[in-house]
Amino acid sequence: MVRLRLRDNESVQDAVRRFRKLVEHSGVKKELRKREFFEKPSEQRRREKRRAKNRARMNQMMNG
């Protein structure tokens, strides 16, 4: 959960800007998008394997 306390003499626009940054950094937005639609477990595994494969390829390119 993201909490934000208004600082002394802080404008509403500044507080909203700080709030947006906090939400983005906490991963709430990403989690919301992830849960928007149901994804079958097999699709999740397939996506994770694909990401791991791409990560390994990038690491190999960087190191070798």
mmCIF file of the N, C-alpha and C atoms, coordinates in Angstrom:
data_MODEL
# 
_entry.id   MODEL 
# 
loop_
_atom_site.group_PDB 
_atom_site.id 
_atom_site.type_symbol 
_atom_site.label_atom_id 
_atom_site.label_alt_id 
_atom_site.label_comp_id 
_atom_site.label_asym_id 
_atom_site.label_entity_id 
_atom_site.label_seq_id 
_atom_site.pdbx_PDB_ins_code 
_atom_site.Cartn_x 
_atom_site.Cartn_y 
_atom_site.Cartn_z 
_atom_site.occupancy 
_atom_site.B_iso_or_equiv 
_atom_site.pdbx_formal_charge 
_atom_site.auth_seq_id 
_atom_site.auth_comp_id 
_atom_site.auth_asym_id 
_atom_site.auth_atom_id 
_atom_site.pdbx_PDB_model_num 
ATOM 1   N N  . MET A 1 1  ? 0.844  -1.175  0.000   1.00 0.00 ? 1  MET A N  1 
ATOM 2   C CA . MET A 1 1  ? 0.000  0.000   0.000   1.00 0.00 ? 1  MET A CA 1 
ATOM 3   C C  . MET A 1 1  ? 0.889  1.237   0.000   1.00 0.00 ? 1  MET A C  1 
ATOM 4   N N  . VAL A 1 2  ? 0.506  2.200   -0.808  1.00 0.00 ? 2  VAL A N  1 
ATOM 5   C CA . VAL A 1 2  ? 1.271  3.435   -0.930  1.00 0.00 ? 2  VAL A CA 1 
ATOM 6   C C  . VAL A 1 2  ? 0.628  4.487   -0.037  1.00 0.00 ? 2  VAL A C  1 
ATOM 7   N N  . ARG A 1 3  ? 1.449  5.116   0.778   1.00 0.00 ? 3  ARG A N  1 
ATOM 8   C CA . ARG A 1 3  ? 0.951  6.188   1.644   1.00 0.00 ? 3  ARG A CA 1 
ATOM 9   C C  . ARG A 1 3  ? 1.705  7.457   1.329   1.00 0.00 ? 3  ARG A C  1 
ATOM 10  N N  . LEU A 1 4  ? 0.985  8.558   1.410   1.00 0.00 ? 4  LEU A N  1 
ATOM 11  C CA . LEU A 1 4  ? 1.581  9.848   1.106   1.00 0.00 ? 4  LEU A CA 1 
ATOM 12  C C  . LEU A 1 4  ? 1.057  10.865  2.096   1.00 0.00 ? 4  LEU A C  1 
ATOM 13  N N  . ARG A 1 5  ? 1.954  11.560  2.738   1.00 0.00 ? 5  ARG A N  1 
ATOM 14  C CA . ARG A 1 5  ? 1.568  12.638  3.644   1.00 0.00 ? 5  ARG A CA 1 
ATOM 15  C C  . ARG A 1 5  ? 1.918  13.957  2.988   1.00 0.00 ? 5  ARG A C  1 
ATOM 16  N N  . LEU A 1 6  ? 0.984  14.871  3.060   1.00 0.00 ? 6  LEU A N  1 
ATOM 17  C CA . LEU A 1 6  ? 1.211  16.188  2.491   1.00 0.00 ? 6  LEU A CA 1 
ATOM 18  C C  . LEU A 1 6  ? 2.254  16.921  3.330   1.00 0.00 ? 6  LEU A C  1 
ATOM 19  N N  . ARG A 1 7  ? 3.221  17.476  2.664   1.00 0.00 ? 7  ARG A N  1 
ATOM 20  C CA . ARG A 1 7  ? 4.254  18.247  3.352   1.00 0.00 ? 7  ARG A CA 1 
ATOM 21  C C  . ARG A 1 7  ? 3.745  19.661  3.594   1.00 0.00 ? 7  ARG A C  1 
ATOM 22  N N  . ASP A 1 8  ? 4.404  20.363  4.478   1.00 0.00 ? 8  ASP A N  1 
ATOM 23  C CA . ASP A 1 8  ? 4.039  21.756  4.727   1.00 0.00 ? 8  ASP A CA 1 
ATOM 24  C C  . ASP A 1 8  ? 4.284  22.576  3.468   1.00 0.00 ? 8  ASP A C  1 
ATOM 25  N N  . ASN A 1 9  ? 3.319  23.412  3.136   1.00 0.00 ? 9  ASN A N  1 
ATOM 26  C CA . ASN A 1 9  ? 3.410  24.310  1.969   1.00 0.00 ? 9  ASN A CA 1 
ATOM 27  C C  . ASN A 1 9  ? 3.611  23.557  0.660   1.00 0.00 ? 9  ASN A C  1 
ATOM 28  N N  . GLU A 1 10 ? 3.094  22.335  0.546   1.00 0.00 ? 10 GLU A N  1 
ATOM 29  C CA . GLU A 1 10 ? 3.212  21.563  -0.693  1.00 0.00 ? 10 GLU A CA 1 
ATOM 30  C C  . GLU A 1 10 ? 1.920  21.705  -1.487  1.00 0.00 ? 10 GLU A C  1 
ATOM 31  N N  . SER A 1 11 ? 2.055  22.029  -2.746  1.00 0.00 ? 11 SER A N  1 
ATOM 32  C CA . SER A 1 11 ? 0.862  22.182  -3.579  1.00 0.00 ? 11 SER A CA 1 
ATOM 33  C C  . SER A 1 11 ? 0.267  20.814  -3.893  1.00 0.00 ? 11 SER A C  1 
ATOM 34  N N  . VAL A 1 12 ? -0.975 20.810  -4.291  1.00 0.00 ? 12 VAL A N  1 
ATOM 35  C CA . VAL A 1 12 ? -1.665 19.562  -4.616  1.00 0.00 ? 12 VAL A CA 1 
ATOM 36  C C  . VAL A 1 12 ? -1.015 18.918  -5.829  1.00 0.00 ? 12 VAL A C  1 
ATOM 37  N N  . GLN A 1 13 ? -0.625 19.725  -6.803  1.00 0.00 ? 13 GLN A N  1 
ATOM 38  C CA . GLN A 1 13 ? 0.017  19.178  -8.007  1.00 0.00 ? 13 GLN A CA 1 
ATOM 39  C C  . GLN A 1 13 ? 1.318  18.454  -7.657  1.00 0.00 ? 13 GLN A C  1 
ATOM 40  N N  . ASP A 1 14 ? 2.088  19.033  -6.752  1.00 0.00 ? 14 ASP A N  1 
ATOM 41  C CA . ASP A 1 14 ? 3.340  18.389  -6.345  1.00 0.00 ? 14 ASP A CA 1 
ATOM 42  C C  . ASP A 1 14 ? 3.068  17.078  -5.621  1.00 0.00 ? 14 ASP A C  1 
ATOM 43  N N  . ALA A 1 15 ? 2.033  17.084  -4.782  1.00 0.00 ? 15 ALA A N  1 
ATOM 44  C CA . ALA A 1 15 ? 1.681  15.869  -4.046  1.00 0.00 ? 15 ALA A CA 1 
ATOM 45  C C  . ALA A 1 15 ? 1.218  14.775  -5.003  1.00 0.00 ? 15 ALA A C  1 
ATOM 46  N N  . VAL A 1 16 ? 0.424  15.147  -5.996  1.00 0.00 ? 16 VAL A N  1 
ATOM 47  C CA . VAL A 1 16 ? -0.050 14.172  -6.984  1.00 0.00 ? 16 VAL A CA 1 
ATOM 48  C C  . VAL A 1 16 ? 1.126  13.622  -7.777  1.00 0.00 ? 16 VAL A C  1 
ATOM 49  N N  . ARG A 1 17 ? 2.064  14.460  -8.126  1.00 0.00 ? 17 ARG A N  1 
ATOM 50  C CA . ARG A 1 17 ? 3.248  14.018  -8.871  1.00 0.00 ? 17 ARG A CA 1 
ATOM 51  C C  . ARG A 1 17 ? 4.060  13.026  -8.035  1.00 0.00 ? 17 ARG A C  1 
ATOM 52  N N  . ARG A 1 18 ? 4.227  13.338  -6.742  1.00 0.00 ? 18 ARG A N  1 
ATOM 53  C CA . ARG A 1 18 ? 4.943  12.431  -5.843  1.00 0.00 ? 18 ARG A CA 1 
ATOM 54  C C  . ARG A 1 18 ? 4.200  11.112  -5.687  1.00 0.00 ? 18 ARG A C  1 
ATOM 55  N N  . PHE A 1 19 ? 2.878  11.192  -5.593  1.00 0.00 ? 19 PHE A N  1 
ATOM 56  C CA . PHE A 1 19 ? 2.058  9.991   -5.462  1.00 0.00 ? 19 PHE A CA 1 
ATOM 57  C C  . PHE A 1 19 ? 2.200  9.088   -6.680  1.00 0.00 ? 19 PHE A C  1 
ATOM 58  N N  . ARG A 1 20 ? 2.156  9.662   -7.851  1.00 0.00 ? 20 ARG A N  1 
ATOM 59  C CA . ARG A 1 20 ? 2.315  8.876   -9.082  1.00 0.00 ? 20 ARG A CA 1 
ATOM 60  C C  . ARG A 1 20 ? 3.659  8.165   -9.115  1.00 0.00 ? 20 ARG A C  1 
ATOM 61  N N  . LYS A 1 21 ? 4.709  8.860   -8.713  1.00 0.00 ? 21 LYS A N  1 
ATOM 62  C CA . LYS A 1 21 ? 6.036  8.238   -8.679  1.00 0.00 ? 21 LYS A CA 1 
ATOM 63  C C  . LYS A 1 21 ? 6.063  7.078   -7.688  1.00 0.00 ? 21 LYS A C  1 
ATOM 64  N N  . LEU A 1 22 ? 5.473  7.286   -6.505  1.00 0.00 ? 22 LEU A N  1 
ATOM 65  C CA . LEU A 1 22 ? 5.436  6.226   -5.503  1.00 0.00 ? 22 LEU A CA 1 
ATOM 66  C C  . LEU A 1 22 ? 4.695  5.003   -6.018  1.00 0.00 ? 22 LEU A C  1 
ATOM 67  N N  . VAL A 1 23 ? 3.563  5.214   -6.680  1.00 0.00 ? 23 VAL A N  1 
ATOM 68  C CA . VAL A 1 23 ? 2.773  4.108   -7.227  1.00 0.00 ? 23 VAL A CA 1 
ATOM 69  C C  . VAL A 1 23 ? 3.574  3.373   -8.287  1.00 0.00 ? 23 VAL A C  1 
ATOM 70  N N  . GLU A 1 24 ? 4.242  4.127   -9.147  1.00 0.00 ? 24 GLU A N  1 
ATOM 71  C CA . GLU A 1 24 ? 5.022  3.502   -10.216 1.00 0.00 ? 24 GLU A CA 1 
ATOM 72  C C  . GLU A 1 24 ? 6.183  2.683   -9.655  1.00 0.00 ? 24 GLU A C  1 
ATOM 73  N N  . HIS A 1 25 ? 6.882  3.215   -8.660  1.00 0.00 ? 25 HIS A N  1 
ATOM 74  C CA . HIS A 1 25 ? 8.032  2.514   -8.095  1.00 0.00 ? 25 HIS A CA 1 
ATOM 75  C C  . HIS A 1 25 ? 7.626  1.323   -7.239  1.00 0.00 ? 25 HIS A C  1 
ATOM 76  N N  . SER A 1 26 ? 6.429  1.364   -6.672  1.00 0.00 ? 26 SER A N  1 
ATOM 77  C CA . SER A 1 26 ? 6.003  0.259   -5.812  1.00 0.00 ? 26 SER A CA 1 
ATOM 78  C C  . SER A 1 26 ? 5.533  -0.950  -6.617  1.00 0.00 ? 26 SER A C  1 
ATOM 79  N N  . GLY A 1 27 ? 5.237  -0.771  -7.904  1.00 0.00 ? 27 GLY A N  1 
ATOM 80  C CA . GLY A 1 27 ? 4.819  -1.884  -8.748  1.00 0.00 ? 27 GLY A CA 1 
ATOM 81  C C  . GLY A 1 27 ? 3.327  -2.133  -8.734  1.00 0.00 ? 27 GLY A C  1 
ATOM 82  N N  . VAL A 1 28 ? 2.549  -1.245  -8.153  1.00 0.00 ? 28 VAL A N  1 
ATOM 83  C CA . VAL A 1 28 ? 1.102  -1.410  -8.086  1.00 0.00 ? 28 VAL A CA 1 
ATOM 84  C C  . VAL A 1 28 ? 0.507  -1.410  -9.492  1.00 0.00 ? 28 VAL A C  1 
ATOM 85  N N  . LYS A 1 29 ? 0.977  -0.497  -10.313 1.00 0.00 ? 29 LYS A N  1 
ATOM 86  C CA . LYS A 1 29 ? 0.463  -0.374  -11.677 1.00 0.00 ? 29 LYS A CA 1 
ATOM 87  C C  . LYS A 1 29 ? 0.742  -1.643  -12.489 1.00 0.00 ? 29 LYS A C  1 
ATOM 88  N N  . LYS A 1 30 ? 1.955  -2.143  -12.344 1.00 0.00 ? 30 LYS A N  1 
ATOM 89  C CA . LYS A 1 30 ? 2.350  -3.352  -13.069 1.00 0.00 ? 30 LYS A CA 1 
ATOM 90  C C  . LYS A 1 30 ? 1.502  -4.549  -12.633 1.00 0.00 ? 30 LYS A C  1 
ATOM 91  N N  . GLU A 1 31 ? 1.289  -4.654  -11.324 1.00 0.00 ? 31 GLU A N  1 
ATOM 92  C CA . GLU A 1 31 ? 0.480  -5.745  -10.779 1.00 0.00 ? 31 GLU A CA 1 
ATOM 93  C C  . GLU A 1 31 ? -0.958 -5.652  -11.261 1.00 0.00 ? 31 GLU A C  1 
ATOM 94  N N  . LEU A 1 32 ? -1.485 -4.448  -11.338 1.00 0.00 ? 32 LEU A N  1 
ATOM 95  C CA . LEU A 1 32 ? -2.850 -4.236  -11.805 1.00 0.00 ? 32 LEU A CA 1 
ATOM 96  C C  . LEU A 1 32 ? -3.007 -4.697  -13.252 1.00 0.00 ? 32 LEU A C  1 
ATOM 97  N N  . ARG A 1 33 ? -2.055 -4.330  -14.094 1.00 0.00 ? 33 ARG A N  1 
ATOM 98  C CA . ARG A 1 33 ? -2.105 -4.756  -15.497 1.00 0.00 ? 33 ARG A CA 1 
ATOM 99  C C  . ARG A 1 33 ? -1.993 -6.271  -15.612 1.00 0.00 ? 33 ARG A C  1 
ATOM 100 N N  . LYS A 1 34 ? -1.147 -6.847  -14.769 1.00 0.00 ? 34 LYS A N  1 
ATOM 101 C CA . LYS A 1 34 ? -0.938 -8.299  -14.792 1.00 0.00 ? 34 LYS A CA 1 
ATOM 102 C C  . LYS A 1 34 ? -2.220 -9.038  -14.434 1.00 0.00 ? 34 LYS A C  1 
ATOM 103 N N  . ARG A 1 35 ? -2.995 -8.508  -13.491 1.00 0.00 ? 35 ARG A N  1 
ATOM 104 C CA . ARG A 1 35 ? -4.207 -9.165  -13.021 1.00 0.00 ? 35 ARG A CA 1 
ATOM 105 C C  . ARG A 1 35 ? -5.460 -8.761  -13.796 1.00 0.00 ? 35 ARG A C  1 
ATOM 106 N N  . GLU A 1 36 ? -5.305 -7.914  -14.787 1.00 0.00 ? 36 GLU A N  1 
ATOM 107 C CA . GLU A 1 36 ? -6.464 -7.423  -15.529 1.00 0.00 ? 36 GLU A CA 1 
ATOM 108 C C  . GLU A 1 36 ? -7.197 -8.565  -16.242 1.00 0.00 ? 36 GLU A C  1 
ATOM 109 N N  . PHE A 1 37 ? -6.448 -9.479  -16.833 1.00 0.00 ? 37 PHE A N  1 
ATOM 110 C CA . PHE A 1 37 ? -7.029 -10.610 -17.543 1.00 0.00 ? 37 PHE A CA 1 
ATOM 111 C C  . PHE A 1 37 ? -6.440 -11.899 -16.987 1.00 0.00 ? 37 PHE A C  1 
ATOM 112 N N  . PHE A 1 38 ? -7.234 -12.943 -16.977 1.00 0.00 ? 38 PHE A N  1 
ATOM 113 C CA . PHE A 1 38 ? -6.751 -14.226 -16.499 1.00 0.00 ? 38 PHE A CA 1 
ATOM 114 C C  . PHE A 1 38 ? -5.758 -14.809 -17.491 1.00 0.00 ? 38 PHE A C  1 
ATOM 115 N N  . GLU A 1 39 ? -4.677 -15.345 -16.971 1.00 0.00 ? 39 GLU A N  1 
ATOM 116 C CA . GLU A 1 39 ? -3.678 -16.000 -17.810 1.00 0.00 ? 39 GLU A CA 1 
ATOM 117 C C  . GLU A 1 39 ? -3.512 -17.434 -17.320 1.00 0.00 ? 39 GLU A C  1 
ATOM 118 N N  . LYS A 1 40 ? -3.659 -18.379 -18.226 1.00 0.00 ? 40 LYS A N  1 
ATOM 119 C CA . LYS A 1 40 ? -3.530 -19.786 -17.854 1.00 0.00 ? 40 LYS A CA 1 
ATOM 120 C C  . LYS A 1 40 ? -2.116 -20.049 -17.344 1.00 0.00 ? 40 LYS A C  1 
ATOM 121 N N  . PRO A 1 41 ? -1.988 -20.987 -16.402 1.00 0.00 ? 41 PRO A N  1 
ATOM 122 C CA . PRO A 1 41 ? -0.657 -21.311 -15.873 1.00 0.00 ? 41 PRO A CA 1 
ATOM 123 C C  . PRO A 1 41 ? 0.334  -21.727 -16.962 1.00 0.00 ? 41 PRO A C  1 
ATOM 124 N N  . SER A 1 42 ? -0.149 -22.446 -17.976 1.00 0.00 ? 42 SER A N  1 
ATOM 125 C CA . SER A 1 42 ? 0.751  -22.861 -19.060 1.00 0.00 ? 42 SER A CA 1 
ATOM 126 C C  . SER A 1 42 ? 1.261  -21.643 -19.828 1.00 0.00 ? 42 SER A C  1 
ATOM 127 N N  . GLU A 1 43 ? 0.416  -20.620 -19.991 1.00 0.00 ? 43 GLU A N  1 
ATOM 128 C CA . GLU A 1 43 ? 0.845  -19.397 -20.675 1.00 0.00 ? 43 GLU A CA 1 
ATOM 129 C C  . GLU A 1 43 ? 1.851  -18.631 -19.826 1.00 0.00 ? 43 GLU A C  1 
ATOM 130 N N  . GLN A 1 44 ? 1.651  -18.648 -18.514 1.00 0.00 ? 44 GLN A N  1 
ATOM 131 C CA . GLN A 1 44 ? 2.607  -17.992 -17.620 1.00 0.00 ? 44 GLN A CA 1 
ATOM 132 C C  . GLN A 1 44 ? 3.972  -18.649 -17.726 1.00 0.00 ? 44 GLN A C  1 
ATOM 133 N N  . ARG A 1 45 ? 3.987  -19.998 -17.685 1.00 0.00 ? 45 ARG A N  1 
ATOM 134 C CA . ARG A 1 45 ? 5.263  -20.714 -17.793 1.00 0.00 ? 45 ARG A CA 1 
ATOM 135 C C  . ARG A 1 45 ? 5.925  -20.432 -19.136 1.00 0.00 ? 45 ARG A C  1 
ATOM 136 N N  . ARG A 1 46 ? 5.143  -20.423 -20.203 1.00 0.00 ? 46 ARG A N  1 
ATOM 137 C CA . ARG A 1 46 ? 5.686  -20.162 -21.532 1.00 0.00 ? 46 ARG A CA 1 
ATOM 138 C C  . ARG A 1 46 ? 6.310  -18.765 -21.599 1.00 0.00 ? 46 ARG A C  1 
ATOM 139 N N  . ARG A 1 47 ? 5.608  -17.783 -21.022 1.00 0.00 ? 47 ARG A N  1 
ATOM 140 C CA . ARG A 1 47 ? 6.104  -16.404 -21.025 1.00 0.00 ? 47 ARG A CA 1 
ATOM 141 C C  . ARG A 1 47 ? 7.389  -16.293 -20.209 1.00 0.00 ? 47 ARG A C  1 
ATOM 142 N N  . GLU A 1 48 ? 7.427  -16.936 -19.043 1.00 0.00 ? 48 GLU A N  1 
ATOM 143 C CA . GLU A 1 48 ? 8.622  -16.899 -18.204 1.00 0.00 ? 48 GLU A CA 1 
ATOM 144 C C  . GLU A 1 48 ? 9.808  -17.571 -18.893 1.00 0.00 ? 48 GLU A C  1 
ATOM 145 N N  . LYS A 1 49 ? 9.565  -18.691 -19.568 1.00 0.00 ? 49 LYS A N  1 
ATOM 146 C CA . LYS A 1 49 ? 10.642 -19.376 -20.298 1.00 0.00 ? 49 LYS A CA 1 
ATOM 147 C C  . LYS A 1 49 ? 11.198 -18.477 -21.405 1.00 0.00 ? 49 LYS A C  1 
ATOM 148 N N  . ARG A 1 50 ? 10.285 -17.813 -22.100 1.00 0.00 ? 50 ARG A N  1 
ATOM 149 C CA . ARG A 1 50 ? 10.691 -16.913 -23.185 1.00 0.00 ? 50 ARG A CA 1 
ATOM 150 C C  . ARG A 1 50 ? 11.539 -15.764 -22.631 1.00 0.00 ? 50 ARG A C  1 
ATOM 151 N N  . ARG A 1 51 ? 11.112 -15.199 -21.489 1.00 0.00 ? 51 ARG A N  1 
ATOM 152 C CA . ARG A 1 51 ? 11.873 -14.112 -20.872 1.00 0.00 ? 51 ARG A CA 1 
ATOM 153 C C  . ARG A 1 51 ? 13.251 -14.596 -20.432 1.00 0.00 ? 51 ARG A C  1 
ATOM 154 N N  . ALA A 1 52 ? 13.320 -15.797 -19.860 1.00 0.00 ? 52 ALA A N  1 
ATOM 155 C CA . ALA A 1 52 ? 14.595 -16.351 -19.412 1.00 0.00 ? 52 ALA A CA 1 
ATOM 156 C C  . ALA A 1 52 ? 15.520 -16.573 -20.604 1.00 0.00 ? 52 ALA A C  1 
ATOM 157 N N  . LYS A 1 53 ? 14.948 -17.055 -21.701 1.00 0.00 ? 53 LYS A N  1 
ATOM 158 C CA . LYS A 1 53 ? 15.736 -17.306 -22.910 1.00 0.00 ? 53 LYS A CA 1 
ATOM 159 C C  . LYS A 1 53 ? 16.323 -15.995 -23.448 1.00 0.00 ? 53 LYS A C  1 
ATOM 160 N N  . ASN A 1 54 ? 15.481 -14.963 -23.497 1.00 0.00 ? 54 ASN A N  1 
ATOM 161 C CA . ASN A 1 54 ? 15.955 -13.663 -23.979 1.00 0.00 ? 54 ASN A CA 1 
ATOM 162 C C  . ASN A 1 54 ? 17.017 -13.082 -23.045 1.00 0.00 ? 54 ASN A C  1 
ATOM 163 N N  . ARG A 1 55 ? 16.809 -13.250 -21.734 1.00 0.00 ? 55 ARG A N  1 
ATOM 164 C CA . ARG A 1 55 ? 17.775 -12.755 -20.756 1.00 0.00 ? 55 ARG A CA 1 
ATOM 165 C C  . ARG A 1 55 ? 19.116 -13.471 -20.928 1.00 0.00 ? 55 ARG A C  1 
ATOM 166 N N  . ALA A 1 56 ? 19.074 -14.774 -21.137 1.00 0.00 ? 56 ALA A N  1 
ATOM 167 C CA . ALA A 1 56 ? 20.299 -15.557 -21.333 1.00 0.00 ? 56 ALA A CA 1 
ATOM 168 C C  . ALA A 1 56 ? 21.009 -15.119 -22.613 1.00 0.00 ? 56 ALA A C  1 
ATOM 169 N N  . ARG A 1 57 ? 20.252 -14.861 -23.656 1.00 0.00 ? 57 ARG A N  1 
ATOM 170 C CA . ARG A 1 57 ? 20.829 -14.425 -24.918 1.00 0.00 ? 57 ARG A CA 1 
ATOM 171 C C  . ARG A 1 57 ? 21.520 -13.064 -24.757 1.00 0.00 ? 57 ARG A C  1 
ATOM 172 N N  . MET A 1 58 ? 20.863 -12.155 -24.027 1.00 0.00 ? 58 MET A N  1 
ATOM 173 C CA . MET A 1 58 ? 21.448 -10.829 -23.788 1.00 0.00 ? 58 MET A CA 1 
ATOM 174 C C  . MET A 1 58 ? 22.711 -10.933 -22.942 1.00 0.00 ? 58 MET A C  1 
ATOM 175 N N  . ASN A 1 59 ? 22.683 -11.775 -21.912 1.00 0.00 ? 59 ASN A N  1 
ATOM 176 C CA . ASN A 1 59 ? 23.864 -11.965 -21.073 1.00 0.00 ? 59 ASN A CA 1 
ATOM 177 C C  . ASN A 1 59 ? 25.020 -12.540 -21.880 1.00 0.00 ? 59 ASN A C  1 
ATOM 178 N N  . GLN A 1 60 ? 24.710 -13.465 -22.783 1.00 0.00 ? 60 GLN A N  1 
ATOM 179 C CA . GLN A 1 60 ? 25.742 -14.076 -23.612 1.00 0.00 ? 60 GLN A CA 1 
ATOM 180 C C  . GLN A 1 60 ? 26.342 -13.032 -24.549 1.00 0.00 ? 60 GLN A C  1 
ATOM 181 N N  . MET A 1 61 ? 25.498 -12.175 -25.109 1.00 0.00 ? 61 MET A N  1 
ATOM 182 C CA . MET A 1 61 ? 25.989 -11.131 -26.010 1.00 0.00 ? 61 MET A CA 1 
ATOM 183 C C  . MET A 1 61 ? 26.863 -10.130 -25.269 1.00 0.00 ? 61 MET A C  1 
ATOM 184 N N  . MET A 1 62 ? 26.486 -9.793  -24.050 1.00 0.00 ? 62 MET A N  1 
ATOM 185 C CA . MET A 1 62 ? 27.240 -8.826  -23.272 1.00 0.00 ? 62 MET A CA 1 
ATOM 186 C C  . MET A 1 62 ? 28.582 -9.382  -22.802 1.00 0.00 ? 62 MET A C  1 
ATOM 187 N N  . ASN A 1 63 ? 28.604 -10.676 -22.443 1.00 0.00 ? 63 ASN A N  1 
ATOM 188 C CA . ASN A 1 63 ? 29.809 -11.270 -21.882 1.00 0.00 ? 63 ASN A CA 1 
ATOM 189 C C  . ASN A 1 63 ? 30.701 -11.944 -22.913 1.00 0.00 ? 63 ASN A C  1 
ATOM 190 N N  . GLY A 1 64 ? 30.154 -12.184 -24.080 1.00 0.00 ? 64 GLY A N  1 
ATOM 191 C CA . GLY A 1 64 ? 30.967 -13.012 -24.903 1.00 0.00 ? 64 GLY A CA 1 
ATOM 192 C C  . GLY A 1 64 ? 31.210 -12.703 -26.269 1.00 0.00 ? 64 GLY A C  1 
# 
